[in-house]
Every structure is written in structure tokens, then in C-alpha cells.
Amino acid sequence: MSRVATRPDRPAARRGAAVTVPRRLFGRLVGTAFGRAVLVCLALAGWALWTGGVLDGPAARQVRGSSVYAAPGVDLDRAAAERVIGNRRLVVLIMEPGADLREACDDTERATQGTLVLAMSRDGEDWDTYGCSRLGGDGPRDLGRAMVAETTISRGADAFVDRPVEALKVIVLNYDRLVRAGLVPDGARTISPSLPRYLLAGGAVAGVVAGAAVLWFGGRRAGRLADARRAGRDARADERAALGAATAVLAQQIIDLDGYVGPVAPAYRRLAADYVGLLDEVSDLDGDAEALRRLRERVEELSRRAVDLADDAASGRRADRAGGRKPDRTGAGSSGRRAAGRPDKVATGRSGRAGATAGKGRTRGRGRR
């Protein structure tokens, strides 16, 4: 029993978790600049929709940009009626018979600011009318003028019950008399968008300009970055090519040294070991241009060591040839070595040639004698 009592309420926990998730999402949205900007744009859009008449009825939506509203079923040439009223501060609502004219006038309050509104509907052989003035303030003088205008604007319209356009002409004449009497301000009706629409339009223009500027600067920055990366890739490619060429030259030098490494064998082994270690570093290289340059300098250093070893090995071979295989043949040294090595042969050869010469001379002399 106690286990059942202490068991948590799983549906309640799930509901609490479901409520916590939107709160966390909302907190994350409000906690960022982008989220706050989105909320401001949503609030501005809602304000613009509300002031733009998203909740208005059909009459209010019609008279926001027109001076005449005709309910469905009313026979009226709207184009001719609008031409009759023109740009005066006058709005006429022609409703269906039996409609609540006061309610129709109240429904168009936000859409008809600064105008004189006349709601009318056919009532047998007459017009049932209701006027509401939104031209002035709430002072006593303004209230008196509004009352006079509301009661005067519909005089004489009952004579044209079957012809609504002619009735509108009479209403327009009454309006003009009210203007000349100073009871209604002169001037044309101006239809201007609400403030949120201006803000939205300005925000749209600012957003386009800001977006174009961001794209332009971002494109320039991206171009510079791309150019820098391309230059870096080209530099790395050049360094790799130079490193490969230098490594190939070094490998050929080491191969050439393998033929005569007698006097320089320890240095040759060190050079070969350094070359093998360098190849390991080259294979593990990540492509950094600076690292490639350092490796190329090391390869050049090893190449200079190989050149020095080759010079040392070549000078050692020349010394060996000069000492054993190619003796010095300058005069005194040569004759002295030969005289010391074969004295009898040299003396005998020379004396024999001398005797033969002398004998020849004596023989020729004896024969002549």
C-alpha cells in the first residue's frame, strides 16, 4: 500500500515535462539576438495586421480605400457613385433593408477616421439614415458641429429612393454646403497606411540595403580568403615540387656515393640514416608550407654534405692512384731507381754500345788502310 502511495504520478510528470520544453525553447529564443529580432518582427507584423483591418468586417475593409460601400443585394453602380463623391471627406454606406445602421457606422470607425460617415438603407418609400462624424475632437464646439453635419447631410435624399446615384448627388450637395458654412473642414480625403506598415516598409528597405552590404562585404572577404587559400595551395604545391626535386637529387647523390665509400664510410652511413629519417618526416607531413620549406632546407643541407663526401672520396682515390699505380717519372728520381735496381744491366748496355761504336770505327779505319 505504501508503495502505491509513494509512486509518482506519471501523467502529471509528463504534463510538467511537456510544459517545460516550450519554456526552455522560448528561453533559448529570447536569450539570443536573433530570437529577439524574430519576436520584434512578429510583434510588428501583428500590429500591422491589426491596424490594417485584419479583423474588420466587409464594410470596413471596403471603405478603407473607397468612399462607397454597397451591401450584397443593393443595386448600385459603384463606379458612378465613387465618381460623384470624388475625394471629399465623405463615406456613404448603403446597407440592406432592415440593417442596424448604428452598428455599421461603429464597425467602420477605424477605417473612416477624418471623414463624415452616412449609413443609409431603404425603408419603404424613404431612406433610413444614420450619420456619424469623425472630423473633429470631443469638445463642445466639435460636438455641436458634428450634430449639425449628421442631421443635415441626408436632407432631400428621400426623393430618390429608387435611384441611389441621384440620392448620392443630393448628399454631396449637402456636404458642399456644410463646407461653405465652415461646419466641415475643406480638403480632400487622404488614405495613408498605418504606422506599422511604414515601419515594415522601412525595415524591408533597411534589410535589403543591409543584406546587400553584408553580401558585398562578405563576398569581398570570401574572395580574399579564397585568393589567400589559392596562393597558399600554390605555395605548398611549389614547395612540394621543390622538395621532391631536392629529395630526388639527394637520393641520386647517395646512390653515386655507394660506389666509393671507403675513406668516408662512417659519414656515408650517417648521411644515409639522416636521409631515411627525412623520408619518414616527408611521408608524415601535413602540407604546411613552412614545414615544407624547413624540410627542403634540410634536404639541401644533406645534399651539401653528400657533395662534400663525394669530394672527399674523389680526393682519396686520386691520392691512392698517385701513390701506387702512377709513379712519378721526373728525371733524377727515375734514373736513380733504375740504377739502384739493375746496375750491371745498365752499365753493360751502355759500355757495349760504346765498344761497338769504337770497334766500328777501328774496323772502318783498318779497311781503309
C-alpha positions as CSV (number, residue, x, y, z in Angstrom):
1,M,0.0,0.0,0.0
2,S,2.8,2.3,0.9
3,R,4.5,1.6,-2.5
4,V,1.3,2.5,-4.3
5,A,1.1,5.8,-2.3
6,T,4.6,6.8,-3.0
7,R,4.5,6.0,-6.7
8,P,4.9,9.2,-8.7
9,D,2.1,10.5,-10.9
10,R,3.4,9.7,-14.3
11,P,0.7,11.6,-16.4
12,A,1.4,14.7,-14.2
13,A,5.1,14.3,-14.7
14,R,4.7,14.1,-18.4
15,R,2.5,17.2,-18.5
16,G,5.1,19.0,-16.4
17,A,7.8,17.9,-18.9
18,A,5.6,19.0,-21.8
19,V,5.2,22.4,-20.3
20,T,8.9,22.7,-19.5
21,V,10.0,22.0,-23.1
22,P,8.3,25.1,-24.6
23,R,9.5,27.2,-21.8
24,R,13.1,26.1,-22.5
25,L,12.6,26.7,-26.2
26,F,11.2,30.2,-25.6
27,G,14.0,31.0,-23.1
28,R,16.6,29.9,-25.7
29,L,14.8,32.0,-28.4
30,V,14.7,35.1,-26.2
31,G,18.2,34.6,-25.0
32,T,19.7,35.2,-28.4
33,A,19.9,38.4,-30.6
34,F,18.3,36.5,-33.5
35,G,15.4,35.3,-31.3
36,R,14.7,38.8,-30.0
37,A,14.8,40.2,-33.5
38,V,12.3,37.5,-34.6
39,L,10.0,38.4,-31.7
40,V,10.1,42.1,-32.6
41,C,9.3,41.3,-36.2
42,L,6.4,39.1,-35.2
43,A,5.0,41.9,-32.9
44,L,5.4,44.5,-35.6
45,A,3.7,42.2,-38.1
46,G,0.8,41.6,-35.7
47,W,0.4,45.3,-35.1
48,A,0.4,46.0,-38.8
49,L,-2.2,43.3,-39.4
50,W,-4.5,44.7,-36.6
51,T,-4.2,48.3,-37.7
52,G,-4.6,47.2,-41.4
53,G,-8.0,45.8,-40.6
54,V,-7.4,42.1,-40.5
55,L,-10.3,41.8,-38.0
56,D,-12.6,44.3,-39.9
57,G,-15.9,43.4,-41.4
58,P,-16.6,43.7,-45.2
59,A,-17.8,47.3,-44.9
60,A,-14.7,48.5,-43.0
61,R,-12.4,46.7,-45.4
62,Q,-14.2,48.3,-48.4
63,V,-14.2,51.9,-47.2
64,R,-10.5,51.9,-46.2
65,G,-9.8,52.7,-49.8
66,S,-13.1,53.7,-51.2
67,S,-15.9,56.2,-50.4
68,V,-18.9,54.0,-51.1
69,Y,-20.0,50.6,-49.7
70,A,-23.0,48.7,-51.1
71,A,-24.2,45.7,-49.2
72,P,-24.9,42.5,-51.2
73,G,-28.2,42.7,-52.9
74,V,-28.1,46.5,-53.3
75,D,-28.5,47.7,-56.8
76,L,-25.8,50.4,-57.1
77,D,-23.3,51.5,-59.8
78,R,-20.3,51.7,-57.5
79,A,-18.0,53.3,-60.1
80,A,-20.6,56.1,-60.8
81,A,-21.1,56.6,-57.1
82,E,-17.4,56.9,-56.4
83,R,-17.1,59.5,-59.2
84,V,-20.0,61.5,-57.7
85,I,-18.3,61.6,-54.2
86,G,-14.8,62.1,-55.6
87,N,-12.1,62.8,-53.0
88,R,-14.4,64.5,-50.4
89,R,-14.2,63.6,-46.8
90,L,-17.5,61.7,-47.1
91,V,-18.2,58.0,-46.8
92,V,-21.6,56.5,-47.7
93,L,-22.7,53.1,-46.5
94,I,-25.7,51.7,-48.4
95,M,-26.9,48.7,-46.4
96,E,-29.5,46.1,-47.0
97,P,-33.1,47.0,-45.7
98,G,-33.5,46.4,-42.0
99,A,-29.8,46.6,-41.2
100,D,-28.5,48.1,-38.0
101,L,-27.1,51.4,-39.3
102,R,-25.6,52.4,-36.0
103,E,-23.7,49.2,-35.8
104,A,-22.5,49.6,-39.4
105,C,-21.3,53.1,-38.5
106,D,-19.4,51.8,-35.4
107,D,-17.8,48.9,-37.4
108,T,-16.2,51.4,-39.7
109,E,-14.7,53.7,-37.0
110,R,-11.0,52.9,-37.5
111,A,-11.3,52.8,-41.3
112,T,-13.1,56.2,-41.6
113,Q,-11.1,58.5,-39.4
114,G,-11.3,62.1,-40.5
115,T,-14.5,61.7,-42.6
116,L,-18.2,62.3,-42.3
117,V,-20.0,58.9,-42.5
118,L,-23.6,58.4,-43.6
119,A,-25.1,54.9,-43.2
120,M,-28.4,54.5,-45.1
121,S,-30.8,51.7,-46.1
122,R,-34.1,51.7,-47.9
123,D,-37.2,51.8,-45.6
124,G,-40.2,51.5,-47.9
125,E,-40.5,54.8,-49.8
126,D,-37.8,56.6,-47.8
127,W,-34.2,56.3,-46.7
128,D,-33.4,55.3,-43.2
129,T,-30.2,57.2,-42.4
130,Y,-27.7,57.5,-39.6
131,G,-24.8,59.9,-39.6
132,C,-21.6,59.8,-37.6
133,S,-19.0,62.5,-37.9
134,R,-15.3,61.7,-37.2
135,L,-13.9,65.0,-38.4
136,G,-13.2,66.9,-35.1
137,G,-12.4,66.3,-31.5
138,D,-14.6,65.8,-28.4
139,G,-15.0,69.4,-27.4
140,P,-18.5,71.0,-27.1
141,R,-18.0,73.0,-30.2
142,D,-16.9,70.0,-32.2
143,L,-19.8,68.0,-30.8
144,G,-22.2,70.8,-32.0
145,R,-20.8,70.9,-35.4
146,A,-20.9,67.1,-35.7
147,M,-24.5,67.0,-34.7
148,V,-25.4,69.6,-37.3
149,A,-23.5,67.8,-40.0
150,E,-25.0,64.4,-39.1
151,T,-28.6,65.8,-39.3
152,T,-28.1,67.9,-42.4
153,I,-26.1,65.5,-44.7
154,S,-29.1,63.4,-45.6
155,R,-31.7,66.1,-46.4
156,G,-33.5,65.7,-49.7
157,A,-32.3,62.1,-50.4
158,D,-35.7,60.6,-49.8
159,A,-36.9,61.9,-53.2
160,F,-34.6,59.5,-54.9
161,V,-35.2,56.2,-53.2
162,D,-35.2,54.2,-56.5
163,R,-32.1,56.0,-57.8
164,P,-29.2,55.7,-55.3
165,V,-26.7,57.6,-57.5
166,E,-29.1,60.6,-57.7
167,A,-29.5,60.4,-53.9
168,L,-25.7,60.5,-53.6
169,K,-25.7,63.7,-55.7
170,V,-28.1,65.3,-53.2
171,I,-25.9,64.1,-50.3
172,V,-22.8,65.6,-52.0
173,L,-24.6,69.0,-52.4
174,N,-25.4,69.0,-48.7
175,Y,-21.8,68.2,-47.9
176,D,-20.6,71.1,-50.0
177,R,-23.0,73.5,-48.2
178,L,-21.6,72.3,-44.9
179,V,-18.1,73.0,-46.1
180,R,-19.0,76.5,-47.2
181,A,-20.7,77.1,-43.8
182,G,-17.5,76.1,-42.1
183,L,-19.1,73.2,-40.3
184,V,-17.0,70.6,-42.2
185,P,-13.3,71.2,-42.9
186,D,-12.4,71.7,-46.5
187,G,-9.9,69.4,-48.2
188,A,-9.5,66.0,-49.8
189,R,-9.6,62.7,-48.0
190,T,-6.2,61.2,-47.5
191,I,-5.8,57.5,-47.2
192,S,-2.4,56.7,-45.6
193,P,-1.1,53.4,-44.4
194,S,-0.8,52.8,-40.7
195,L,2.5,53.4,-38.8
196,P,3.4,49.7,-38.7
197,R,3.2,49.5,-42.4
198,Y,5.7,52.3,-42.7
199,L,7.9,50.6,-40.2
200,L,7.7,47.3,-42.1
201,A,8.4,49.1,-45.3
202,G,11.4,50.9,-43.8
203,G,12.5,47.7,-42.2
204,A,12.3,45.9,-45.5
205,V,14.3,48.6,-47.2
206,A,16.9,48.7,-44.4
207,G,17.0,44.9,-44.5
208,V,17.6,44.9,-48.3
209,V,20.3,47.5,-48.0
210,A,21.9,45.8,-45.0
211,G,21.7,42.4,-46.7
212,A,23.2,43.8,-49.9
213,A,26.0,45.4,-47.9
214,V,26.6,42.2,-45.9
215,L,26.7,40.2,-49.2
216,W,29.1,42.7,-50.8
217,F,31.5,42.8,-47.8
218,G,31.1,39.1,-47.3
219,G,31.8,38.4,-50.9
220,R,34.9,40.6,-50.8
221,R,36.1,38.8,-47.7
222,A,35.3,35.4,-49.2
223,G,37.2,36.4,-52.3
224,R,40.2,37.5,-50.2
225,L,40.1,34.2,-48.3
226,A,39.7,32.2,-51.4
227,D,42.7,34.1,-53.0
228,A,44.8,33.6,-49.9
229,R,43.9,29.9,-49.8
230,R,44.7,29.5,-53.5
231,A,48.0,31.3,-53.0
232,G,48.7,29.0,-50.1
233,R,47.9,26.0,-52.1
234,D,50.1,27.2,-54.9
235,A,52.9,27.9,-52.5
236,R,52.5,24.4,-50.9
237,A,52.5,22.9,-54.4
238,D,55.7,24.7,-55.3
239,E,57.3,23.7,-52.1
240,R,56.3,20.1,-52.6
241,A,57.7,20.2,-56.1
242,A,60.9,21.7,-54.9
243,L,61.1,19.3,-52.0
244,G,60.5,16.3,-54.4
245,A,63.2,17.5,-56.8
246,A,65.7,18.1,-54.0
247,T,64.9,14.7,-52.5
248,A,65.4,13.0,-55.8
249,V,68.8,14.8,-56.3
250,L,69.8,13.7,-52.8
251,A,68.8,10.1,-53.5
252,Q,70.9,10.1,-56.6
253,Q,73.9,11.6,-54.8
254,I,73.6,8.8,-52.1
255,I,73.4,6.2,-54.9
256,D,76.5,7.7,-56.5
257,L,78.4,7.7,-53.3
258,D,77.7,4.0,-52.8
259,G,80.5,3.1,-55.3
260,Y,83.4,4.5,-53.4
261,V,82.7,5.0,-49.7
262,G,85.9,3.5,-48.3
263,P,87.5,6.6,-46.7
264,V,84.1,8.2,-45.9
265,A,82.1,5.1,-44.9
266,P,81.1,6.4,-41.4
267,A,80.0,9.8,-42.8
268,Y,78.1,8.0,-45.6
269,R,76.2,5.8,-43.1
270,R,75.2,8.9,-41.1
271,L,74.1,10.6,-44.3
272,A,72.0,7.6,-45.3
273,A,70.4,7.3,-41.9
274,D,69.5,11.0,-41.9
275,Y,68.0,10.6,-45.4
276,V,65.8,7.7,-44.2
277,G,64.6,9.8,-41.2
278,L,63.9,12.7,-43.5
279,L,61.8,10.4,-45.8
280,D,59.7,9.4,-42.7
281,E,59.1,13.1,-42.0
282,V,58.2,13.8,-45.6
283,S,55.7,11.0,-45.6
284,D,54.1,12.2,-42.4
285,L,53.9,15.9,-43.4
286,D,50.5,17.6,-43.2
287,G,51.1,20.0,-46.0
288,D,52.2,23.2,-44.1
289,A,54.2,25.5,-46.4
290,E,56.5,26.5,-43.6
291,A,57.2,22.8,-42.7
292,L,57.8,22.1,-46.4
293,R,60.3,24.9,-46.6
294,R,62.1,23.6,-43.5
295,L,62.3,20.1,-44.9
296,R,63.6,21.4,-48.2
297,E,66.3,23.3,-46.4
298,R,67.3,20.1,-44.6
299,V,67.4,18.3,-47.9
300,E,69.7,20.9,-49.3
301,E,71.9,20.6,-46.2
302,L,72.1,16.9,-46.7
303,S,72.8,17.4,-50.4
304,R,75.7,19.7,-49.5
305,R,77.0,17.0,-47.1
306,A,76.8,14.5,-50.0
307,V,78.7,16.8,-52.2
308,D,81.4,17.2,-49.6
309,L,81.6,13.4,-49.1
310,A,81.9,13.0,-52.9
311,D,84.8,15.5,-53.0
312,D,86.5,13.7,-50.1
313,A,86.1,10.3,-51.7
314,A,87.3,11.6,-55.1
315,S,90.4,13.2,-53.4
316,G,91.2,9.9,-51.6
317,R,91.1,8.0,-54.9
318,R,93.4,10.4,-56.6
319,A,95.8,10.1,-53.7
320,D,95.8,6.3,-54.0
321,R,96.5,6.4,-57.7
322,A,99.3,8.9,-57.2
323,G,101.0,6.6,-54.6
324,G,100.8,3.1,-56.2
325,R,99.7,2.9,-59.8
326,K,101.1,6.1,-61.3
327,P,104.7,6.6,-60.1
328,D,106.4,9.9,-60.5
329,R,108.5,9.9,-63.8
330,T,110.7,13.0,-63.3
331,G,114.4,12.5,-64.5
332,A,116.6,12.1,-61.4
333,G,114.4,10.0,-59.4
334,S,113.7,7.6,-62.3
335,S,117.4,7.1,-63.3
336,G,118.4,6.7,-59.7
337,R,115.7,4.0,-59.0
338,R,116.7,2.1,-62.2
339,A,120.4,2.3,-61.4
340,A,119.9,1.1,-57.9
341,G,117.7,-1.7,-59.0
342,R,119.7,-3.0,-62.1
343,P,123.2,-1.6,-62.1
344,D,125.0,-4.3,-64.1
345,K,122.5,-4.3,-66.9
346,V,122.6,-0.6,-67.2
347,A,126.4,-0.4,-67.3
348,T,126.7,-3.3,-69.6
349,G,124.3,-1.9,-72.0
350,R,125.9,1.4,-72.2
351,S,129.5,0.0,-72.4
352,G,128.6,-2.5,-75.1
353,R,127.1,0.3,-77.1
354,A,130.2,2.3,-76.6
355,G,132.5,-0.6,-77.6
356,A,130.5,-1.3,-80.6
357,T,130.9,2.2,-81.7
358,A,134.6,2.2,-81.1
359,G,135.0,-1.2,-82.9
360,K,133.2,0.1,-85.9
361,G,135.4,3.0,-86.2
362,R,138.5,0.9,-85.9
363,T,137.3,-1.6,-88.5
364,R,136.4,1.0,-91.0
365,G,139.7,2.5,-90.3
366,R,141.6,-0.8,-90.9
367,G,139.7,-1.5,-94.1
368,R,140.6,1.9,-95.5
369,R,144.1,1.4,-94.6
